[in-house]
Amino acid sequence: METSERRGTQGAERARAETAHRRGHGDDRGRRSSLRRPPVDRHGLIVWLTAYVVLTGVAIGVGFLIVDHLGGVRSLDTRVARWLGEHRTGTWNDLTWVGSGLAEAVVKITATVVLSAVFLWRWRRWTEPALLAGALLLEVMVFVTASFVVDRGRPPISRLDSVPLTSSYPSGHTAAAVTFYGAIAIIVFWHTRNRLARTVAVAAAVLLPPIVAASRMYRGMHHLSDVVAGGILGLLSLLVTYAVVRRGPAMEATRRGRRELYLVDSTAA
């Protein structure tokens, strides 16, 4: 009796040890495989580039509608800009400088490079860097092209920041805020179920873009319709890049590794 029980116990321990050993090797194989695989395949790249063409065409079309035909929109833009210009204070000047800085080029580029390196080191795959950098790149490409083609003037109030080479429409800062903080929220949801972490990530993704948009309008850099267009552009850029990366080879390698581990655990049980 005791001998049978002892043998059964030893057999169970060997099975658990073998499962753990295979799980470790499965993780290593999955990580190495994912690191060797690109974040998107050829079809995904074609979809992403097509999205650039479509989004740019739509952004330019909407921009010309606002500038040349939608007088009501332009009138509202002017009233909002002048109201903001008339209600400036030293405190709000300082606060909106910080708010605008949340999506400054030097900030988002530096943060993207650093975070991409951390993601690559931590998870050994290109999926997270591709989502973050790809969404920002798509947004920037559409924004720059549409901005130079439409060439809309800045609001009719004094500006508190230096004027960049791009025009007022659409707001690149607002678009960048949506894509950057939205991508971070998606990555957080991919890797943790911690409620606090998820709540903070969602709060940042929801609250920070409007703060950036309001700051840019307050500082005389964009019209109301510019920041609305920028927000929509940022959201669409994020969704397109997410869809492409989600179906990419690197993500598929991770899913396949998880399925193998599940089968190993099921067999051992």
Secondary structure, DSSP 4 states (H G I P E B T S, - for coil): -HHHHHHHHHHHHHHHHHHHHHHHHHHHHHHHHHHHS-SS-HHHHHHHHHHHHHHHHHHHHHHHHHHHT-HHHHHHHHHHHHHHHHT--HHHHHHHHHHHHTT-HHHHHHHHHHHHHHHHHHH-SSHHHHHHHHHHHHHHHHHHHHHHHH-PPPPSS--SS---SS-SSS-HHHHHHHHHHHHHHHHHHHH---HHHHHHHHHHHHHHHHHHHHHHHHTTS--HHHHHHHHHHHHHHHHHHHHHHHTSHHHHHHHHHHHHHHHHHHHH-
